[in-house]
Amino acid sequence: MKKVWMTVYLTLALGACLVPLAGLLWYEGGESRENRELSGFPELKSEDGWNREFFSEAGEWFEEHFAYRQELVTADAQLRGSIFGVSTEDGVIKGTDGWLYYMDSLDDYLGKETLSDRGIFNIAHALSMMQEYIEKTGREFLFTVAPNKNSLYPEHMPYYDQVKVSALHSIDRLRPVLEEQGVNYVDLYGVFEEQDEVLYHARDSHWNNKGAALAAEALLDGLGREHRSYEDAEYTVRTDFEGDLDAMLYPSAVTPEDEIYYDEPFTYEYLTEIESTFDPLIDTSQPDAEGGLLMYRDSFGNALLPFLAQEFASAEFSRGVPYYVDDMFFCGADTVVVERAERFLPDMGKNPPVFQAPSREIAILQARDCTESPGGTTCEASDEGLFLKLGGRVDESYIGTDSRIYLCVDGEEIYEAFPVNIETEELTTDCGYAAYLEKGRLEGEELSVEVYVDTDGTLSRVYQSEVAAAV
C-alpha cells in the first residue's frame, strides 16, 4: 500500500506540474490584465540566422503565458494578503480596508529620495520657459498636478507611517517655486482637501468621475473660462468600475467598485476611432463650444477628457513625452494645459519640452572666464528631427539652486537652455542642460559653443568647444 500511495502522490504531483504546460493546448485565458506589455513567442530563425536566445526567450514567454497563470497569480495574492497582509505584486501596496496604492508613490509619501532644491527649480523654471514661449504667441498656459492617492488619503496606508523621513511631499516644495517663477498653476491638492467625501477609487490609483469633474472645473476656472457646473448635477451610481491596481494584484478576481455617471450626456465627438481614453493621441470636436485646447496629460487625464472636450470647439489630448510644444500651431489650440501625476514629477525634470530655445541678451563680455578649468562641464549635439539638441552638464561647483544656463553659438546668438535633471547608470546630477535649435537657422557642419552660468548675479563662462552640427 505504501508503494501505491507513493505512486499516486507522484502522479498527482507530476500532473499538477504539467497542467500549466499541457493546459496551453486547451486553455483560453484571454488577454493579460497586468500593467505591462507581455512578450511574444520568439522566432527560432530569422533573416539574420538562428536565434541563439530562443530557449531563454521561450522560457520567459512561458512564465508569462502558461495556462491558468492569472488564476494562480490571483490565488497566491489572495492567500498571502489574507494571511500576511502583504502584496505579491511589486507595483502595488496593500493598504487597510481593501485599499490599494501605487508603489511608485511610496518614496515621496515617506519623504525619501526626494528631489533636491535644484531639481525642484529645474522643473519650475522649465515650465516658466514653456509658458513664456506659449504666451508670446497669444495663447494661454496652465499647469496642474494630480495628487497621489496616499497624499490625499493616507489613512489606509499600512505600517509605512512608522518609517517616514519627512511629512513634506515634492509638490509641497514645488508649489512655492512655481509661484516664484510665475507659472500659472492650479493646486488640485487644495481643491480635493476641501471636499468631505473621498473622490478616488479604493482599488485604483486615480480619481473617480466626480473627482475628475471637480478637477476639470478647477482647471477651467483657472483659465477664466465659463463652463458647465457639476456641483448639483444629477448622476447615477453603477458598481462596474474595475481598478488598475486591483487588476494588477488579482487579475482573475477583480472586485468592481462604484462609479459615478452624470445623467446629462456629453455631446463632443471623436475625430478618429479610438480604443479607449488612454490612447496616445485623441482629437475631439464640440461645435457648440469655443476655443481650442492642447492638453499634455497622463492616465489621470483619461477621466478628465470628457469634461474638457465638452468645453472646447476642438481639443487634442496627447500622452507624448517630451512635449513638442509647436503641436499647438497644427491643432489650432489657443490654450495649452499640462497635467502630470504627482508620482511622475521627477520625470519632468529629465524631459524638458521641445521648442526653439529663447534668445537672451546677457553681458557675456563681463563674464569671468573659467574655461581653463571646466571640471565636469560637457556639451554634445544630437538629432531631434527638426531640431539640433545641444545638451550636457555643468560642473556642480558653478551651479547654485536657481542658476541659469546660457549657450552662445558661433559668437553671435545667445540662448537660454533648459535646466535638466540627468539620471543614467553612469551619472546622476541636477546640473544638466538642454537647448533645442531649429536646424534651418544653423549654418556649417560645426558650431562654436560657449556655456555660461549665471549664479547669484555672477556670470561665468565655463565651457568652450566646437560641436558637430551635422549629426
KEMI-123555 format. One record per residue (C-alpha): residue in three letters; x, y, z. Coordinates in steps of 0.2 Angstrom, whole numbers, padded with zeros to 4 digits, always signed. Example, Ala and Ser with C-alpha at 12.3 -4.5 7.8 and 13.67 -1.06 7.14 Angstrom:
% residues 2
ala+0062-0022+0039;ser+0068-0005+0036;
This chain:
% residues 471
met+0000+0000+0000;lys+0014+0012+0004;lys+0021+0010-0014;val+0003+0013-0021;trp+0001+0029-0011;met+0018+0035-0016;thr+0014+0031-0034;val-0002+0041-0033;tyr+0006+0055-0024;leu+0020+0056-0038;thr+0007+0055-0052;leu-0003+0069-0044;ala+0012+0080-0041;leu+0018+0077-0059;gly+0001+0080-0066;ala+0000+0097-0056;cys+0017+0102-0063;leu+0012+0098-0081;val-0005+0106-0081;pro+0002+0124-0084;leu+0011+0117-0100;ala-0001+0104-0106;gly-0015+0116-0102;leu-0009+0128-0116;leu-0017+0115-0128;trp-0035+0120-0122;tyr-0034+0135-0111;glu-0040+0151-0117;gly-0036+0164-0104;gly-0039+0180-0113;glu-0028+0195-0113;ser-0017+0199-0098;arg-0023+0212-0086;glu-0006+0216-0080;asn+0000+0234-0082;arg+0014+0230-0094;glu+0016+0223-0111;leu+0019+0204-0111;ser+0032+0196-0123;gly+0028+0187-0139;phe+0033+0169-0144;pro+0051+0170-0150;glu+0056+0166-0168;leu+0068+0151-0169;lys+0076+0158-0185;ser+0076+0175-0194;glu+0084+0183-0208;asp+0099+0186-0198;gly+0101+0167-0194;trp+0097+0156-0179;asn+0091+0164-0163;arg+0104+0159-0150;glu+0092+0166-0136;phe+0077+0156-0142;phe+0077+0145-0126;ser+0079+0159-0114;glu+0066+0169-0123;ala+0054+0154-0124;gly+0056+0152-0105;glu+0052+0170-0102;trp+0036+0168-0114;phe+0031+0153-0104;glu+0032+0162-0087;glu+0021+0175-0094;his+0008+0164-0103;phe+0007+0147-0095;ala-0011+0140-0093;tyr-0021+0146-0078;arg-0007+0159-0074;gln-0020+0173-0070;glu-0029+0161-0058;leu-0014+0155-0049;val-0007+0173-0048;thr-0024+0178-0040;ala-0024+0164-0028;asp-0007+0167-0022;ala-0011+0186-0020;gln-0027+0182-0010;leu-0018+0169+0001;arg-0003+0180+0006;gly-0014+0195+0008;ser-0027+0187+0019;ile-0013+0178+0030;phe+0001+0190+0030;gly-0007+0206+0024;val+0006+0209+0010;ser+0005+0212-0008;thr+0013+0199-0021;glu+0014+0212-0034;asp+0029+0223-0034;gly+0020+0239-0040;val+0006+0238-0028;ile+0004+0242-0009;lys-0009+0233+0000;gly-0017+0245+0012;thr-0031+0243+0025;asp-0050+0241+0022;gly-0047+0234+0004;trp-0037+0250-0001;leu-0023+0248-0014;tyr-0009+0261-0018;tyr+0004+0263-0031;met+0021+0258-0025;asp+0029+0271-0036;ser+0022+0284-0024;leu+0030+0277-0009;asp+0047+0286-0008;asp+0038+0303-0010;tyr+0025+0298+0003;leu+0039+0293+0015;gly+0049+0309+0011;lys+0064+0298+0005;glu+0075+0301-0010;thr+0065+0317-0014;leu+0071+0330-0027;ser+0085+0342-0022;asp+0081+0360-0022;arg+0090+0362-0038;gly+0079+0348-0045;ile+0064+0357-0040;phe+0070+0373-0048;asn+0073+0364-0064;ile+0055+0358-0066;ala+0048+0375-0061;his+0059+0385-0072;ala+0057+0374-0087;leu+0038+0376-0085;ser+0040+0395-0084;met+0051+0395-0100;met+0037+0384-0109;gln+0024+0396-0103;glu+0034+0411-0109;tyr+0035+0403-0126;ile+0017+0399-0127;glu+0011+0416-0121;lys+0022+0425-0134;thr+0011+0418-0147;gly-0005+0425-0139;arg-0010+0408-0131;glu-0014+0403-0113;phe-0004+0391-0102;leu-0009+0381-0087;phe+0000+0368-0076;thr-0008+0356-0063;val-0003+0341-0053;ala-0014+0326-0050;pro-0011+0322-0032;asn-0005+0304-0027;lys-0019+0294-0018;asn-0009+0292-0002;ser-0005+0311-0002;leu-0024+0314+0000;tyr-0030+0298+0009;pro-0015+0292+0019;glu-0027+0284+0032;his-0027+0267+0023;met-0008+0266+0021;pro-0001+0251+0030;tyr+0013+0252+0043;tyr+0024+0263+0032;asp+0020+0278+0043;gln+0032+0272+0056;val+0047+0275+0044;lys+0043+0292+0037;val+0058+0303+0035;ser+0048+0319+0031;ala+0030+0324+0030;leu+0034+0336+0015;his+0030+0329-0002;ser+0038+0335-0018;ile+0023+0345-0023;asp+0024+0355-0006;arg+0042+0360-0011;leu+0037+0363-0029;arg+0022+0374-0026;pro+0031+0390-0019;val+0044+0389-0033;leu+0031+0388-0046;glu+0024+0404-0039;glu+0041+0412-0039;gln+0044+0408-0057;gly+0026+0415-0061;val+0019+0398-0068;asn+0000+0398-0070;tyr-0003+0384-0058;val-0020+0376-0052;asp-0017+0367-0035;leu-0028+0352-0036;tyr-0022+0346-0019;gly-0030+0360-0010;val-0046+0358-0021;phe-0048+0340-0015;glu-0043+0343+0003;glu-0058+0354+0004;gln-0070+0340+0000;asp-0078+0330+0013;glu-0081+0314+0003;val-0067+0303-0005;leu-0066+0306-0023;tyr-0053+0292-0028;his-0056+0274-0031;ala-0051+0262-0017;arg-0043+0249-0028;asp-0037+0261-0042;ser-0024+0274-0042;his-0035+0288-0050;trp-0049+0299-0045;asn-0067+0294-0049;asn-0078+0303-0061;lys-0084+0315-0048;gly-0066+0319-0044;ala-0062+0321-0062;ala-0077+0333-0064;leu-0071+0343-0049;ala-0053+0344-0056;ala-0059+0349-0073;glu-0069+0363-0066;ala-0054+0369-0056;leu-0044+0370-0072;leu-0057+0379-0082;asp-0059+0391-0068;gly-0040+0393-0068;leu-0041+0398-0087;gly-0056+0410-0083;arg-0067+0401-0095;glu-0086+0399-0092;his-0091+0381-0091;arg-0105+0369-0085;ser-0105+0366-0067;tyr-0107+0348-0060;glu-0109+0353-0042;asp-0128+0349-0042;ala-0129+0339-0057;glu-0139+0323-0057;tyr-0129+0306-0058;thr-0131+0288-0057;val-0120+0276-0047;arg-0116+0259-0055;thr-0104+0246-0047;asp-0095+0242-0063;phe-0078+0250-0062;glu-0063+0239-0061;gly-0047+0247-0054;asp-0030+0246-0062;leu-0021+0241-0046;asp-0034+0228-0042;ala-0031+0220-0060;met-0013+0220-0056;leu-0014+0211-0040;tyr-0029+0200-0043;pro-0030+0198-0062;ser-0044+0185-0062;ala-0054+0191-0047;val-0056+0210-0049;thr-0069+0217-0037;pro-0080+0230-0046;glu-0082+0247-0037;asp-0095+0261-0038;glu-0093+0274-0052;ile-0102+0290-0055;tyr-0110+0293-0072;tyr-0118+0310-0075;asp-0136+0309-0082;glu-0134+0323-0095;pro-0124+0316-0109;phe-0108+0323-0117;thr-0111+0329-0135;tyr-0092+0331-0141;glu-0087+0319-0154;tyr-0070+0309-0158;leu-0062+0314-0174;thr-0054+0297-0176;glu-0058+0280-0170;ile-0051+0276-0153;glu-0049+0261-0142;ser-0050+0270-0125;thr-0047+0287-0117;phe-0029+0280-0114;asp-0024+0281-0132;pro-0008+0291-0135;leu-0017+0305-0146;ile-0035+0309-0146;asp-0044+0323-0156;thr-0061+0329-0152;ser-0074+0341-0158;gln-0088+0351-0150;pro-0096+0363-0162;asp-0107+0372-0149;ala-0091+0377-0139;glu-0077+0389-0142;gly-0058+0389-0142;gly-0045+0375-0145;leu-0036+0365-0132;leu-0020+0356-0132;met-0018+0345-0117;tyr-0002+0335-0112;arg-0008+0323-0099;asp-0005+0306-0092;ser-0018+0292-0086;phe-0026+0305-0074;gly-0032+0313-0090;asn-0042+0298-0095;ala-0057+0303-0084;leu-0053+0322-0087;leu-0055+0321-0106;pro-0074+0321-0107;phe-0077+0336-0096;leu-0064+0346-0105;ala-0068+0340-0123;gln-0086+0346-0119;glu-0080+0364-0116;phe-0069+0367-0132;ala-0073+0368-0150;ser-0058+0357-0154;ala-0046+0348-0142;glu-0031+0337-0144;phe-0026+0326-0129;ser-0008+0320-0130;arg+0002+0307-0119;gly+0018+0311-0129;val+0034+0315-0119;pro+0043+0326-0121;tyr+0031+0339-0125;tyr+0033+0345-0143;val+0025+0362-0140;asp+0024+0368-0158;asp+0010+0355-0159;met-0001+0370-0154;phe+0001+0378-0171;phe-0005+0362-0180;cys-0020+0358-0169;gly-0027+0375-0168;ala-0026+0377-0150;asp-0027+0394-0141;thr-0025+0385-0124;val-0011+0373-0118;val-0013+0363-0102;val+0000+0352-0094;glu-0007+0339-0082;arg+0006+0327-0073;ala+0003+0315-0059;glu+0012+0319-0043;arg+0022+0302-0044;phe+0029+0307-0061;leu+0036+0324-0055;pro+0054+0318-0055;asp+0052+0313-0074;met+0048+0331-0078;gly+0065+0337-0074;lys+0073+0324-0085;asn+0062+0328-0101;pro+0061+0347-0105;pro+0049+0352-0118;val+0054+0354-0136;phe+0054+0371-0145;gln+0066+0384-0151;ala+0077+0390-0137;pro+0073+0408-0132;ser+0086+0421-0136;arg+0093+0431-0122;glu+0103+0447-0120;ile+0117+0445-0107;ala+0133+0454-0105;ile+0145+0440-0109;leu+0160+0452-0111;gln+0159+0455-0092;ala+0159+0436-0088;arg+0173+0428-0078;asp+0182+0415-0089;cys+0183+0398-0081;thr+0186+0388-0097;glu+0204+0383-0092;ser+0196+0373-0078;pro+0179+0367-0084;gly+0179+0352-0072;gly+0165+0341-0077;thr+0156+0353-0089;thr+0151+0344-0106;cys+0142+0348-0122;glu+0136+0336-0135;ala+0124+0338-0150;ser+0110+0326-0155;asp+0097+0325-0169;glu+0079+0329-0163;gly+0070+0329-0180;leu+0068+0347-0185;phe+0080+0352-0170;leu+0098+0350-0166;lys+0099+0347-0147;leu+0114+0354-0138;gly+0115+0347-0121;gly+0126+0341-0107;arg+0130+0345-0089;val+0139+0359-0079;asp+0152+0356-0066;glu+0142+0357-0049;ser+0155+0369-0042;tyr+0147+0383-0054;ile+0129+0379-0050;gly+0118+0386-0037;thr+0100+0382-0033;asp+0092+0394-0046;ser+0107+0396-0058;arg+0103+0399-0076;ile+0112+0392-0090;tyr+0116+0400-0107;leu+0123+0395-0124;cys+0132+0407-0135;val+0133+0399-0153;asp+0146+0405-0166;gly+0149+0420-0155;glu+0133+0428-0160;glu+0116+0421-0154;ile+0114+0418-0135;tyr+0101+0406-0130;glu+0094+0400-0113;ala+0095+0382-0110;phe+0083+0372-0100;pro+0090+0366-0083;val+0089+0347-0083;asn+0090+0333-0071;ile+0101+0319-0078;glu+0099+0301-0071;thr+0109+0287-0080;glu+0118+0271-0075;glu+0134+0281-0075;leu+0129+0298-0069;thr+0116+0307-0058;thr+0116+0326-0057;asp+0104+0340-0057;cys+0116+0351-0066;gly+0112+0346-0084;tyr+0105+0357-0098;ala+0097+0356-0115;ala+0093+0368-0129;tyr+0084+0365-0145;leu+0089+0374-0160;glu+0080+0374-0177;lys+0091+0366-0190;gly+0085+0379-0203;arg+0094+0393-0193;leu+0111+0384-0192;glu+0125+0385-0205;gly+0140+0375-0207;glu+0145+0357-0201;glu+0152+0363-0184;leu+0146+0376-0171;ser+0157+0385-0159;val+0148+0384-0142;glu+0151+0393-0126;val+0142+0389-0110;tyr+0138+0402-0097;val+0131+0401-0080;asp+0123+0415-0070;thr+0124+0411-0051;asp+0118+0425-0039;gly+0122+0438-0052;thr+0139+0432-0056;leu+0141+0427-0075;ser+0154+0413-0078;arg+0160+0406-0095;val+0163+0388-0090;tyr+0165+0379-0107;gln+0170+0382-0125;ser+0172+0370-0139;glu+0167+0365-0157;val+0152+0354-0158;ala+0147+0345-0174;ala+0131+0352-0181;ala+0128+0338-0194;val+0123+0323-0183;
